[in-house]
Amino acid sequence: MKKLFFADCLPQAAGVMRVVLPVLVVLLLLVTGCGNKPPSVPIVLGAVRGRPGDSLWFSALSVDPEADSIAYLFHWGDGGETGWSDWYPPGEEWRAAHAFGDSGFYGVVAKAKDAGHETGWSDSFPVEVREFGPWTPSRPSGRDTVPLGDTVLFLTKANHPLGERIAIQFDWGDTLGCWGGFAEPGSIIKGYHVFYSGGIFEVKARAKDSLEHLSGWSKPESVLVIDTFRLAQ
């Protein structure tokens, strides 16, 4: 019987290693993911408030270590999802619109994937949905003492949480003024009035938007109207 010495085994061992080593390397790469790293967890931006039924836009943005193309998926927080998007270059945002059917607070999240990996969900992006109207106007400002029959000027302004145009109405204390024209939110609105009786009157204002959503009345500003004719007698 032929005895096997260590030197006789070397050629056979080398042949086995030539087959096994590549397999081990491939398995190691698959386990560790060294060949392809996942994209970053997306950043979500978009509308923070809106009305039920409005189309609100949101964007997701991710980057990939190997500059692979990226696909995105939104979950809207109301049970709906977009499904995976088309492939986008890394660093290019993906935008999608969604209409929430009911009032409430929602958390929009997104995730990304490349050809080999999928990220976890992003941080929740909060959205408030309800019937928004204008905010209450500022306290009207004007002269605190005016002669009877003089035209007086008062100023106020109001904003809108959705950035919509607003109209202003003044309550002069003796009569209710007409609605003014629509102006950009935050604009200074002028109101003119003539008092035909003396006394102390409280001037206040309210706002509305194009959908007839009304604000509350502002804090009042007092004005003293002096009957100079009676004082002269």
N, CA, C and O of each residue as an XYZ file, in Angstrom:
932
protein
N       0.843     -1.190      0.000
C       0.000      0.000      0.000
C       0.880      1.241      0.000
O       1.869      1.340      0.726
N       0.455      2.231     -0.889
C       1.241      3.454     -0.988
C       0.951      4.369      0.181
O      -0.206      4.629      0.513
N       2.000      4.848      0.792
C       1.842      5.784      1.897
C       1.745      7.203      1.356
O       2.497      7.608      0.470
N       0.759      7.971      1.940
C       0.566      9.367      1.547
C       1.351     10.258      2.484
O       1.204     10.208      3.705
N       2.172     11.057      1.884
C       2.935     12.006      2.660
C       2.328     13.399      2.491
O       1.542     13.617      1.570
N       2.674     14.326      3.351
C       2.150     15.691      3.330
C       2.370     16.347      1.979
O       1.508     17.072      1.481
N       3.526     16.089      1.392
C       3.828     16.700      0.095
C       2.888     16.204     -0.976
O       2.563     16.944     -1.905
N       2.425     14.911     -0.860
C       1.496     14.363     -1.845
C       0.129     15.035     -1.770
O      -0.573     15.109     -2.779
N      -0.274     15.539     -0.561
C      -1.599     16.141     -0.376
C      -1.672     17.572     -0.865
O      -2.766     18.080     -1.111
N      -0.541     18.232     -1.011
C      -0.559     19.664     -1.350
C      -1.261     19.960     -2.669
O      -2.067     20.891     -2.701
N      -1.018     19.244     -3.751
C      -1.715     19.559     -5.007
C      -3.221     19.417     -4.880
O      -3.970     20.243     -5.402
N      -3.679     18.358     -4.180
C      -5.119     18.164     -4.026
C      -5.731     19.288     -3.192
O      -6.795     19.799     -3.540
N      -5.069     19.684     -2.084
C      -5.576     20.752     -1.228
C      -5.637     22.064     -1.971
O      -6.589     22.828     -1.813
N      -4.621     22.334     -2.785
C      -4.609     23.581     -3.541
C      -5.771     23.633     -4.507
O      -6.373     24.691     -4.694
N      -6.100     22.505     -5.127
C      -7.229     22.472     -6.060
C      -8.537     22.732     -5.366
O      -9.390     23.450     -5.888
N      -8.710     22.149     -4.182
C      -9.949     22.366     -3.417
C     -10.080     23.818     -3.011
O     -11.161     24.400     -3.105
N      -8.980     24.410     -2.557
C      -9.012     25.803     -2.113
C      -9.339     26.742     -3.266
O     -10.005     27.757     -3.063
N      -8.881     26.420     -4.469
C      -9.179     27.285     -5.626
C     -10.677     27.315     -5.898
O     -11.189     28.305     -6.422
N     -11.374     26.266     -5.558
C     -12.832     26.217     -5.759
C     -13.562     26.848     -4.587
O     -14.527     27.586     -4.787
N     -13.119     26.569     -3.368
C     -13.833     26.982     -2.165
C     -13.675     28.470     -1.898
O     -14.641     29.129     -1.513
N     -12.477     29.015     -2.094
C     -12.228     30.409     -1.755
C     -13.155     31.382     -2.481
O     -13.727     32.252     -1.825
N     -13.335     31.284     -3.796
C     -14.259     32.214     -4.456
C     -15.674     32.113     -3.918
O     -16.369     33.122     -3.795
N     -16.104     30.894     -3.595
C     -17.454     30.720     -3.040
C     -17.567     31.412     -1.691
O     -18.569     32.066     -1.401
N     -16.533     31.265     -0.866
C     -16.543     31.911      0.455
C     -16.563     33.425      0.318
O     -17.243     34.110      1.082
N     -15.822     33.947     -0.649
C     -15.789     35.405     -0.843
C     -17.157     35.916     -1.248
O     -17.617     36.938     -0.740
N     -17.819     35.203     -2.170
C     -19.158     35.616     -2.609
C     -20.142     35.574     -1.453
O     -20.930     36.502     -1.270
N     -20.102     34.492     -0.664
C     -20.994     34.380      0.485
C     -20.734     35.492      1.487
O     -21.669     36.054      2.057
N     -19.471     35.806      1.699
C     -19.116     36.867      2.648
C     -19.651     38.217      2.181
O     -20.156     39.004      2.982
N     -19.538     38.480      0.884
C     -20.054     39.745      0.351
C     -21.560     39.828      0.469
O     -22.111     40.890      0.758
N     -22.237     38.689      0.243
C     -23.693     38.686      0.363
C     -24.134     38.925      1.795
O     -25.114     39.628      2.038
N     -23.411     38.340      2.745
C     -23.781     38.468      4.153
C     -23.489     39.858      4.667
O     -24.316     40.449      5.363
N     -22.324     40.392      4.333
C     -21.916     41.687      4.893
C     -22.421     42.862      4.076
O     -22.436     43.989      4.570
N     -22.836     42.626      2.838
C     -23.300     43.724      1.997
C     -22.185     44.644      1.556
O     -22.439     45.807      1.242
N     -20.958     44.157      1.525
C     -19.831     45.016      1.173
C     -19.912     45.486     -0.265
O     -19.362     46.534     -0.604
N     -20.596     44.720     -1.127
C     -20.624     45.090     -2.527
C     -21.602     46.197     -2.840
O     -21.467     46.839     -3.881
N     -22.587     46.452     -1.987
C     -23.604     47.456     -2.282
C     -24.220     47.930     -0.974
O     -24.843     47.145     -0.259
N     -24.049     49.210     -0.659
C     -24.602     49.757      0.571
C     -25.952     50.407      0.280
O     -26.173     50.890     -0.830
N     -26.853     50.426      1.254
C     -28.188     50.975      1.012
C     -28.154     52.493      0.891
O     -27.217     53.136      1.363
N     -29.186     53.070      0.253
C     -29.295     54.530      0.241
C     -29.592     55.051      1.638
O     -29.922     54.287      2.545
N     -29.472     56.366      1.797
C     -29.800     56.976      3.086
C     -31.312     56.990      3.289
O     -32.083     56.993      2.329
N     -31.719     56.999      4.548
C     -33.140     57.133      4.864
C     -33.622     58.481      4.331
O     -32.970     59.495      4.579
N     -34.736     58.527      3.611
C     -35.133     59.778      2.954
C     -35.465     60.900      3.946
O     -35.835     60.655      5.094
N     -35.320     62.128      3.466
C     -35.817     63.318      4.143
C     -37.139     63.703      3.482
O     -37.219     63.788      2.256
N     -38.161     63.932      4.279
C     -39.490     64.266      3.759
C     -39.811     65.727      4.069
O     -39.642     66.180      5.200
N     -40.271     66.452      3.063
C     -40.722     67.830      3.202
C     -42.037     67.988      2.457
O     -42.382     67.172      1.602
N     -42.776     69.059      2.794
C     -44.032     69.295      2.079
C     -44.952     70.221      2.835
O     -44.518     70.979      3.703
N     -46.236     70.154      2.497
C     -47.247     71.010      3.113
C     -47.470     70.580      4.561
O     -47.616     69.392      4.847
N     -47.495     71.549      5.467
C     -47.718     71.231      6.879
C     -49.182     71.349      7.255
O     -49.574     70.912      8.337
N     -50.003     71.934      6.383
C     -51.432     72.064      6.670
C     -52.209     72.176      5.369
O     -51.666     72.578      4.341
N     -53.467     71.820      5.425
C     -54.334     71.908      4.257
C     -55.750     71.532      4.640
O     -56.014     71.119      5.768
N     -56.661     71.681      3.684
C     -58.070     71.347      3.917
C     -58.366     69.947      3.401
O     -57.654     69.456      2.525
N     -59.404     69.289      3.924
C     -59.800     67.986      3.376
C     -60.097     68.099      1.881
O     -60.816     69.000      1.449
N     -59.540     67.182      1.102
C     -59.750     67.181     -0.333
C     -58.747     67.983     -1.127
O     -58.684     67.843     -2.349
N     -57.952     68.830     -0.468
C     -56.914     69.585     -1.183
C     -55.773     68.651     -1.598
O     -55.423     67.729     -0.862
N     -55.197     68.894     -2.774
C     -54.003     68.158     -3.207
C     -52.773     68.798     -2.577
O     -52.400     69.917     -2.930
N     -52.157     68.100     -1.662
C     -50.980     68.596     -0.951
C     -49.745     67.877     -1.486
O     -49.755     66.660     -1.671
N     -48.683     68.643     -1.733
C     -47.468     68.082     -2.339
C     -46.409     67.791     -1.285
O     -46.232     68.537     -0.321
N     -45.706     66.671     -1.505
C     -44.643     66.242     -0.609
C     -43.459     65.767     -1.459
O     -43.625     65.322     -2.595
N     -42.268     65.876     -0.878
C     -41.062     65.432     -1.579
C     -40.241     64.537     -0.667
O     -40.248     64.695      0.554
N     -39.535     63.597     -1.277
C     -38.603     62.711     -0.573
C     -37.245     62.800     -1.268
O     -37.162     62.872     -2.494
N     -36.190     62.793     -0.466
C     -34.834     62.942     -1.020
C     -33.891     61.993     -0.299
O     -33.877     61.935      0.931
N     -33.098     61.245     -1.072
C     -32.127     60.302     -0.519
C     -30.878     60.326     -1.395
O     -30.924     60.748     -2.551
N     -29.765     59.867     -0.829
C     -28.518     59.708     -1.585
C     -28.033     58.271     -1.430
O     -28.392     57.576     -0.480
N     -27.212     57.844     -2.381
C     -26.708     56.469     -2.370
C     -25.187     56.472     -2.402
O     -24.599     57.201     -3.201
N     -24.527     55.676     -1.554
C     -23.056     55.673     -1.496
C     -22.394     55.310     -2.819
O     -21.310     55.801     -3.133
N     -23.059     54.437     -3.601
C     -22.481     54.046     -4.890
C     -23.083     54.819     -6.060
O     -22.851     54.480     -7.221
N     -23.866     55.870     -5.747
C     -24.529     56.680     -6.782
C     -25.488     55.847     -7.618
O     -25.692     56.122     -8.801
N     -26.087     54.810     -6.990
C     -27.095     54.017     -7.685
C     -28.400     54.805     -7.791
O     -28.651     55.720     -7.007
N     -29.224     54.436     -8.770
C     -30.550     55.025     -8.890
C     -31.412     54.607     -7.704
O     -31.221     53.537     -7.127
N     -32.367     55.473     -7.350
C     -33.168     55.282     -6.146
C     -34.645     55.348     -6.495
O     -35.060     56.168     -7.314
N     -35.435     54.485     -5.873
C     -36.896     54.540     -5.960
C     -37.444     54.875     -4.572
O     -36.815     54.578     -3.557
N     -38.628     55.498     -4.543
C     -39.213     55.969     -3.291
C     -40.638     55.438     -3.126
O     -41.311     55.055     -4.083
N     -41.055     55.436     -1.869
C     -42.424     55.055     -1.532
C     -42.907     55.929     -0.389
O     -42.208     56.080      0.613
N     -44.097     56.508     -0.526
C     -44.723     57.302      0.540
C     -45.808     56.492      1.230
O     -46.562     55.766      0.583
N     -45.879     56.620      2.543
C     -47.044     56.191      3.316
C     -47.645     57.451      3.926
O     -46.955     58.201      4.617
N     -48.945     57.686      3.666
C     -49.542     58.984      3.977
C     -50.037     59.116      5.402
O     -50.353     60.226      5.830
N     -50.116     58.050      6.140
C     -50.601     58.146      7.516
C     -52.102     57.974      7.644
O     -52.629     57.953      8.756
N     -52.800     57.851      6.520
C     -54.246     57.604      6.549
C     -54.592     56.225      5.997
O     -55.747     55.946      5.675
N     -53.582     55.369      5.891
C     -53.786     54.028      5.349
C     -53.385     53.884      3.898
O     -53.316     52.765      3.388
N     -53.119     54.992      3.216
C     -52.774     54.933      1.799
C     -51.275     54.984      1.561
O     -50.528     55.553      2.358
N     -50.841     54.388      0.461
C     -49.444     54.412      0.025
C     -49.391     54.721     -1.465
O     -50.387     54.583     -2.175
N     -48.227     55.135     -1.926
C     -48.062     55.442     -3.342
C     -47.674     54.227     -4.167
O     -47.936     54.197     -5.370
N     -47.060     53.227     -3.555
C     -46.352     52.228     -4.329
C     -44.982     52.786     -4.719
O     -44.746     53.989     -4.604
N     -44.097     51.933     -5.171
C     -42.736     52.380     -5.490
C     -42.739     53.254     -6.737
O     -43.441     52.977     -7.710
N     -41.946     54.306     -6.685
C     -41.828     55.239     -7.809
C     -40.914     54.666     -8.883
O     -40.372     53.569     -8.744
N     -40.756     55.434     -9.960
C     -39.720     55.119    -10.939
C     -38.343     55.351    -10.303
O     -38.245     55.824     -9.171
N     -37.289     55.014    -11.041
C     -35.926     55.194    -10.551
C     -35.465     56.624    -10.824
O     -35.664     57.169    -11.909
N     -34.836     57.217     -9.792
C     -34.348     58.586     -9.880
C     -32.854     58.630     -9.554
O     -32.369     57.806     -8.778
N     -32.125     59.572    -10.133
C     -30.706     59.724     -9.767
C     -30.580     60.074     -8.285
O     -31.440     60.776     -7.754
N     -29.549     59.613     -7.612
C     -29.379     59.949     -6.196
C     -29.242     61.451     -6.014
O     -28.554     62.123     -6.781
N     -29.903     61.965     -4.992
C     -29.864     63.403     -4.739
C     -30.939     64.183     -5.465
O     -31.063     65.391     -5.264
N     -31.724     63.518     -6.310
C     -32.840     64.187     -6.992
C     -34.130     63.837     -6.256
O     -34.438     62.661     -6.062
N     -34.883     64.854     -5.846
C     -36.077     64.606     -5.052
C     -37.199     64.037     -5.908
O     -37.279     64.271     -7.113
N     -38.056     63.285     -5.242
C     -39.276     62.781     -5.871
C     -40.461     63.445     -5.209
O     -40.541     63.491     -3.981
N     -41.389     63.963     -6.010
C     -42.550     64.670     -5.498
C     -43.817     63.901     -5.829
O     -43.958     63.330     -6.911
N     -44.744     63.901     -4.863
C     -46.039     63.255     -5.063
C     -47.092     64.034     -4.298
O     -46.801     64.635     -3.264
N     -48.318     64.024     -4.807
C     -49.426     64.756     -4.191
C     -50.402     63.773     -3.559
O     -50.542     62.635     -4.008
N     -51.074     64.237     -2.507
C     -52.075     63.409     -1.837
C     -53.166     64.300     -1.279
O     -52.892     65.399     -0.799
N     -54.397     63.833     -1.340
C     -55.542     64.538     -0.767
C     -56.071     63.724      0.409
O     -56.478     62.574      0.242
N     -56.064     64.320      1.591
C     -56.600     63.660      2.783
C     -58.113     63.882      2.818
O     -58.596     65.001      2.646
N     -58.838     62.805      3.042
C     -60.292     62.893      2.976
C     -60.942     63.504      4.192
O     -62.023     64.082      4.079
N     -60.322     63.398      5.350
C     -60.931     63.853      6.597
C     -59.981     64.765      7.357
O     -58.766     64.727      7.166
N     -60.569     65.590      8.228
C     -59.766     66.420      9.115
C     -59.003     65.543     10.100
O     -59.454     64.455     10.458
N     -57.844     66.028     10.534
C     -57.050     65.288     11.503
C     -55.586     65.635     11.395
O     -55.186     66.488     10.603
N     -54.795     64.959     12.203
C     -53.343     65.111     12.177
C     -52.750     63.819     11.598
O     -53.079     62.721     12.045
N     -51.884     63.965     10.609
C     -51.317     62.822      9.906
C     -49.791     62.894      9.930
O     -49.206     63.975      9.998
N     -49.167     61.729      9.873
C     -47.716     61.643      9.802
C     -47.304     60.984      8.495
O     -47.539     59.791      8.302
N     -46.695     61.743      7.602
C     -46.258     61.230      6.299
C     -44.830     60.689      6.439
O     -43.952     61.376      6.961
N     -44.607     59.473      5.976
C     -43.276     58.858      6.015
C     -42.933     58.318      4.632
O     -43.812     58.094      3.800
N     -41.645     58.116      4.404
C     -41.174     57.582      3.119
C     -40.004     56.650      3.362
O     -39.335     56.730      4.392
N     -39.765     55.774      2.413
C     -38.543     54.978      2.414
C     -38.012     54.891      0.992
O     -38.719     55.194      0.031
N     -36.752     54.473      0.871
C     -36.070     54.439     -0.418
C     -35.429     53.065     -0.616
O     -35.241     52.302      0.332
N     -35.104     52.778     -1.863
C     -34.379     51.535     -2.161
C     -33.532     51.744     -3.398
O     -33.846     52.564     -4.261
N     -32.433     50.970     -3.466
C     -31.690     50.840     -4.714
C     -31.914     49.423     -5.220
O     -32.846     48.755     -4.771
N     -31.093     48.951     -6.133
C     -31.323     47.635     -6.725
C     -31.172     46.497     -5.723
O     -31.671     45.395     -5.949
N     -30.471     46.768     -4.598
C     -30.217     45.671     -3.677
C     -30.681     45.868     -2.262
O     -30.764     44.897     -1.510
N     -30.992     47.103     -1.857
C     -31.324     47.354     -0.467
C     -32.502     48.304     -0.343
O     -32.753     49.133     -1.217
N     -33.209     48.164      0.750
C     -34.349     49.029      1.073
C     -34.111     49.650      2.441
O     -33.695     48.959      3.372
N     -34.370     50.945      2.570
C     -34.172     51.615      3.853
C     -35.367     51.383      4.769
O     -36.392     50.843      4.355
N     -35.212     51.804      6.022
C     -36.355     51.874      6.912
C     -37.156     53.138      6.631
O     -36.831     53.908      5.728
N     -38.213     53.340      7.423
C     -39.060     54.516      7.229
C     -38.363     55.772      7.744
O     -37.574     55.723      8.688
N     -38.668     56.883      7.109
C     -38.129     58.182      7.517
C     -38.805     58.647      8.799
O     -39.752     58.025      9.278
N     -38.305     59.752      9.348
C     -39.014     60.414     10.434
C     -40.380     60.867      9.930
O     -40.550     61.172      8.750
N     -41.347     60.905     10.842
C     -42.709     61.288     10.473
C     -42.790     62.789     10.218
O     -42.327     63.587     11.032
N     -43.376     63.169      9.089
C     -43.582     64.583      8.747
C     -45.030     64.944      9.080
O     -45.949     64.391      8.476
N     -45.257     65.879     10.049
C     -46.615     66.140     10.523
C     -47.414     67.034      9.571
O     -46.891     68.009      9.032
N     -48.686     66.685      9.375
C     -49.600     67.455      8.534
C     -50.924     67.628      9.287
O     -51.498     66.659      9.785
N     -51.390     68.859      9.361
C     -52.689     69.147      9.978
C     -53.696     69.430      8.875
O     -53.459     70.273      8.010
N     -54.826     68.718      8.906
C     -55.861     68.862      7.884
C     -57.174     69.258      8.562
O     -57.689     68.541      9.421
N     -57.699     70.410      8.158
C     -58.999     70.881      8.654
C     -59.444     72.061      7.804
O     -58.744     72.469      6.878
N     -60.612     72.605      8.125
C     -61.139     73.754      7.380
C     -60.494     75.044      7.907
O     -61.041     75.711      8.785
N     -59.354     75.372      7.369
C     -58.624     76.550      7.813
C     -59.289     77.822      7.300
O     -59.725     77.890      6.151
N     -59.359     78.824      8.165
C     -59.793     80.157      7.782
C     -58.742     81.171      8.168
O     -57.697     80.798      8.702
N     -58.994     82.474      7.906
C     -58.002     83.494      8.242
C     -57.798     83.602      9.746
O     -58.689     83.287     10.535
N     -56.619     84.050     10.123
C     -56.379     84.352     11.518
C     -57.027     85.689     11.876
O     -57.296     86.516     11.004
N     -57.268     85.882     13.151
C     -57.894     87.114     13.623
C     -57.006     88.315     13.316
O     -55.804     88.271     13.577
N     -57.576     89.389     12.766
C     -56.761     90.569     12.445
C     -56.160     91.208     13.694
O     -56.593     90.958     14.818
N     -55.167     92.025     13.462
C     -54.569     92.799     14.555
C     -55.553     93.858     15.044
O     -56.485     94.234     14.333
N     -55.331     94.326     16.255
C     -56.158     95.397     16.779
C     -56.053     96.624     15.862
O     -54.937     97.051     15.563
N     -57.166     97.204     15.409
C     -57.078     98.386     14.538
C     -56.350     99.532     15.232
O     -56.485     99.731     16.440
N     -55.589    100.269     14.464
C     -54.863    101.419     14.995
C     -55.308    102.679     14.266
O     -55.494    102.673     13.049
N     -55.477    103.750     15.017
C     -55.907    105.024     14.447
C     -55.932    106.086     15.528
O     -55.437    105.865     16.632
N     -56.503    107.231     15.219
C     -56.572    108.335     16.176
C     -57.502    107.968     17.330
O     -58.546    107.348     17.127
N     -57.113    108.356     18.534
C     -57.955    108.044     19.690
C     -58.999    109.119     19.959
O     -59.935    108.899     20.728
N     -58.840    110.304     19.318
C     -59.811    111.385     19.467
C     -60.019    112.048     18.111
O     -59.055    112.435     17.451
N     -61.286    112.179     17.693
C     -61.580    112.794     16.394
C     -62.792    113.716     16.536
O     -63.673    113.450     17.354
N     -62.849    114.794     15.754
C     -64.027    115.659     15.738
C     -65.187    114.983     15.007
O     -64.974    114.214     14.070
N     -66.395    115.269     15.436
C     -67.588    114.762     14.769
C     -67.604    115.206     13.310
O     -67.366    116.378     13.017
N     -67.880    114.288     12.401
C     -67.980    114.595     10.980
C     -66.689    114.466     10.211
O     -66.707    114.522      8.982
N     -65.569    114.297     10.886
C     -64.292    114.112     10.188
C     -64.158    112.669      9.678
O     -64.671    111.731     10.288
N     -63.469    112.518      8.565
C     -63.150    111.179      8.070
C     -61.945    110.640      8.839
O     -60.885    111.265      8.881
N     -62.128    109.482      9.440
C     -61.044    108.886     10.234
C     -60.482    107.673      9.496
O     -61.185    107.011      8.732
N     -59.226    107.401      9.737
C     -58.524    106.279      9.105
C     -58.052    105.319     10.182
O     -57.411    105.730     11.149
N     -58.373    104.026     10.013
C     -57.850    102.980     10.894
C     -57.170    101.911     10.039
O     -57.573    101.649      8.906
N     -56.134    101.303     10.609
C     -55.325    100.303      9.904
C     -55.370     98.976     10.653
O     -55.424     98.943     11.882
N     -55.346     97.894      9.900
C     -55.230     96.561     10.486
C     -54.604     95.635      9.453
O     -54.395     96.028      8.306
N     -54.307     94.415      9.856
C     -53.807     93.401      8.929
C     -54.155     92.029      9.472
O     -54.386     91.866     10.670
N     -54.190     91.044      8.590
C     -54.478     89.665      8.992
C     -53.705     88.717      8.085
O     -53.390     89.049      6.943
N     -53.409     87.548      8.603
C     -52.722     86.504      7.847
C     -53.636     85.297      7.674
O     -54.692     85.191      8.297
N     -53.195     84.399      6.812
C     -53.951     83.180      6.552
C     -52.998     81.995      6.646
O     -51.918     82.035      6.056
N     -53.370     80.938      7.374
C     -52.453     79.805      7.542
C     -52.110     79.086      6.248
O     -51.095     78.392      6.185
N     -52.940     79.236      5.200
C     -52.660     78.611      3.915
C     -52.130     79.612      2.894
O     -51.978     79.291      1.715
N     -51.847     80.843      3.365
C     -51.310     81.855      2.467
C     -52.315     82.405      1.478
O     -51.922     82.961      0.453
N     -53.599     82.268      1.756
C     -54.631     82.732      0.829
C     -54.930     84.217      1.035
O     -54.668     84.774      2.101
N     -55.481     84.844     -0.001
C     -55.853     86.247      0.065
C     -57.028     86.432      1.010
O     -57.867     85.543      1.160
N     -57.080     87.586      1.641
C     -58.120     87.852      2.646
C     -58.761     89.220      2.387
O     -58.166     90.108      1.777
N     -60.003     89.350      2.877
C     -60.719     90.621      2.870
C     -61.017     91.003      4.310
O     -61.112     90.139      5.182
N     -61.166     92.308      4.559
C     -61.357     92.837      5.910
C     -62.686     93.596      6.005
O     -63.085     94.307      5.081
N     -63.347     93.426      7.132
C     -64.548     94.205      7.454
C     -64.333     94.884      8.801
O     -63.881     94.252      9.756
N     -64.661     96.187      8.877
C     -64.559     96.942     10.122
C     -65.939     97.071     10.777
O     -66.949     97.296     10.111
N     -65.943     96.924     12.064
C     -67.102     97.299     12.884
C     -66.716     98.595     13.580
O     -65.805     98.612     14.408
N     -67.418     99.697     13.241
C     -67.030    101.017     13.719
C     -67.642    101.375     15.071
O     -67.354    102.431     15.634
N     -68.459    100.515     15.567
C     -69.100    100.804     16.854
C     -70.459    101.445     16.707
O     -71.325    101.267     17.563
N     -70.665    102.205     15.609
C     -71.985    102.767     15.333
C     -72.627    102.116     14.110
O     -73.852    102.068     14.003
N     -71.809    101.619     13.195
C     -72.284    100.884     12.019
C     -71.283     99.793     11.677
O     -70.125     99.821     12.094
N     -71.776     98.825     10.896
C     -70.909     97.743     10.405
C     -70.495     98.085      8.982
O     -71.345     98.275      8.111
N     -69.203     98.162      8.749
C     -68.702     98.528      7.432
C     -68.862     97.420      6.417
O     -69.130     96.270      6.767
N     -68.690     97.781      5.137
C     -68.748     96.802      4.051
C     -67.410     96.047      3.966
O     -66.377     96.526      4.435
N     -67.460     94.879      3.369
C     -66.235     94.127      3.140
C     -65.375     94.836      2.101
O     -65.883     95.320      1.089
N     -64.083     94.892      2.353
C     -63.152     95.435      1.374
C     -62.773     94.391      0.349
O     -63.227     93.249      0.419
N     -61.942     94.780     -0.605
C     -61.474     93.833     -1.613
C     -60.433     92.880     -1.044
O     -59.888     93.111      0.035
N     -60.166     91.816     -1.774
C     -59.203     90.814     -1.314
C     -57.777     91.321     -1.529
O     -57.463     91.940     -2.546
N     -56.938     91.044     -0.556
C     -55.544     91.487     -0.579
C     -54.654     90.344     -0.116
O     -55.130     89.364      0.458
N     -53.365     90.479     -0.371
C     -52.411     89.467      0.064
C     -52.394     89.376      1.584
O     -52.507     90.398      2.261
N     -52.255     88.181      2.130
C     -52.208     88.055      3.595
C     -51.026     88.833      4.161
O     -49.931     88.825      3.599
N     -51.267     89.502      5.279
C     -50.224     90.310      5.901
C     -50.172     91.734      5.409
O     -49.396     92.536      5.928
N     -50.997     92.079      4.400
C     -51.013     93.445      3.892
C     -51.678     94.388      4.898
O     -52.576     93.988      5.640
N     -51.230     95.630      4.912
C     -51.881     96.654      5.730
C     -53.176     97.075      5.034
O     -53.159     97.503      3.880
N     -54.292     96.950      5.742
C     -55.604     97.278      5.194
C     -56.099     98.571      5.833
O     -56.056     98.731      7.053
N     -56.570     99.490      4.991
C     -57.071    100.771      5.469
C     -58.594    100.762      5.515
O     -59.260    100.219      4.634
N     -59.126    101.381      6.572
C     -60.564    101.562      6.680
C     -60.883    103.012      6.980
O     -60.265    103.618      7.855
N     -61.860    103.584      6.249
C     -62.246    104.984      6.428
C     -63.680    105.038      6.940
O     -64.529    104.237      6.549
N     -63.933    106.014      7.836
C     -65.274    106.114      8.399
C     -65.520    107.538      8.890
O     -64.595    108.266      9.251
N     -66.807    107.910      8.889
C     -67.248    109.201      9.431
C     -68.254    108.928     10.537
O     -69.258    108.253     10.311
N     -67.993    109.446     11.724
C     -68.932    109.335     12.845
C     -69.875    110.544     12.826
O     -69.439    111.687     12.683
N     -71.171    110.266     12.974
C     -72.167    111.344     12.943
C     -72.793    111.607     14.309
O     -73.756    112.366     14.420
N     -72.254    110.990     15.330
C     -72.697    111.288     16.695
C     -71.495    111.193     17.620
O     -70.570    110.415     17.385
N     -71.524    111.999     18.679
C     -70.409    111.995     19.608
C     -70.473    110.817     20.575
O     -71.516    110.183     20.735
N     -69.354    110.540     21.209
C     -69.298    109.463     22.187
C     -68.016    108.655     22.053
O     -67.110    109.020     21.304
N     -67.956    107.563     22.783
C     -66.811    106.648     22.724
C     -67.248    105.401     21.956
O     -68.247    104.771     22.303
N     -66.516    105.060     20.940
C     -66.846    103.918     20.089
C     -65.661    102.945     20.058
O     -64.502    103.342     20.178
N     -65.990    101.667     19.895
C     -64.967    100.623     19.802
C     -64.880    100.129     18.367
O     -65.859     99.643     17.800
N     -63.702    100.261     17.796
C     -63.460     99.841     16.416
C     -62.758     98.488     16.425
O     -61.756     98.303     17.117
N     -63.292     97.543     15.651
C     -62.672     96.215     15.546
C     -62.797     95.717     14.113
O     -63.489     96.325     13.297
N     -62.134     94.623     13.812
C     -62.102     94.115     12.441
C     -62.126     92.589     12.443
O     -61.740     91.941     13.416
N     -62.593     92.035     11.321
C     -62.523     90.591     11.105
C     -62.147     90.337      9.655
O     -62.193     91.246      8.826
N     -61.772     89.093      9.350
C     -61.281     88.743      8.014
C     -62.058     87.557      7.463
O     -62.658     86.787      8.212
N     -62.038     87.422      6.136
C     -62.594     86.238      5.477
C     -61.713     85.894      4.289
O     -60.978     86.742      3.781
N     -61.793     84.630      3.844
C     -61.084     84.221      2.639
C     -62.096     83.992      1.517
O     -63.290     84.233      1.694
N     -61.623     83.531      0.380
C     -62.494     83.384     -0.786
C     -63.544     82.294     -0.611
O     -64.538     82.275     -1.337
N     -63.340     81.391      0.336
C     -64.317     80.338      0.615
C     -65.279     80.739      1.729
O     -66.037     79.910      2.233
N     -65.243     82.006      2.106
C     -66.144     82.571      3.120
C     -65.853     82.045      4.527
O     -66.730     82.081      5.390
N     -64.648     81.564      4.765
C     -64.256     81.230      6.129
C     -63.990     82.530      6.880
O     -63.222     83.370      6.412
N     -64.617     82.700      8.033
C     -64.502     83.934      8.803
C     -63.562     83.765      9.986
O     -63.513     82.704     10.608
N     -62.824     84.812     10.287
C     -62.033     84.858     11.516
C     -62.920     85.380     12.640
O     -64.065     85.768     12.411
N     -62.384     85.386     13.847
C     -63.044     86.081     14.938
C     -62.800     87.580     14.831
O     -62.009     88.035     14.006
N     -63.483     88.334     15.669
C     -63.270     89.780     15.713
C     -61.978     90.080     16.464
O     -61.620     89.396     17.423
N     -61.299     91.105     16.009
C     -60.069     91.540     16.661
C     -60.374     92.174     18.011
O     -61.531     92.418     18.352
N     -59.326     92.435     18.764
C     -59.488     93.234     19.967
C     -59.886     94.653     19.567
O     -59.397     95.161     18.559
N     -60.764     95.303     20.335
C     -61.250     96.627     19.934
C     -60.269     97.745     20.283
O     -59.462     97.625     21.204
N     -60.363     98.817     19.531
C     -59.635    100.046     19.807
C     -60.665    101.157     20.016
O     -61.536    101.371     19.172
N     -60.561    101.852     21.128
C     -61.536    102.898     21.458
C     -61.176    104.214     20.786
O     -60.002    104.561     20.656
N     -62.205    104.941     20.361
C     -62.021    106.260     19.780
C     -63.077    107.192     20.378
O     -64.255    106.846     20.464
N     -62.636    108.361     20.784
C     -63.531    109.382     21.333
C     -63.896    110.353     20.219
O     -63.025    110.983     19.619
N     -65.214    110.468     19.944
C     -65.710    111.382     18.917
C     -66.302    112.605     19.632
O     -67.247    112.488     20.414
N     -65.738    113.749     19.352
C     -66.129    114.987     20.036
C     -67.049    115.793     19.130
O     -66.740    116.049     17.966
N     -68.202    116.192     19.702
C     -69.148    117.060     18.980
C     -68.688    118.493     19.182
O     -69.095    119.146     20.143
N     -67.855    118.981     18.298
C     -67.298    120.335     18.439
C     -68.357    121.407     18.303
O     -68.215    122.478     18.893
N     -69.412    121.157     17.547
C     -70.479    122.138     17.388
C     -71.190    122.383     18.704
O     -71.474    123.525     19.066
N     -71.478    121.295     19.426
C     -72.169    121.425     20.704
C     -71.256    122.085     21.734
O     -71.721    122.848     22.581
N     -69.979    121.796     21.662
C     -69.044    122.393     22.611
C     -68.928    123.903     22.370
O     -68.701    124.670     23.306
N     -69.082    124.310     21.141
C     -68.958    125.735     20.817
C     -70.150    126.564     21.286
O     -70.043    127.783     21.418
N     -71.285    125.911     21.539
C     -72.472    126.654     21.968
C     -72.381    127.087     23.426
O     -73.302    127.722     23.940
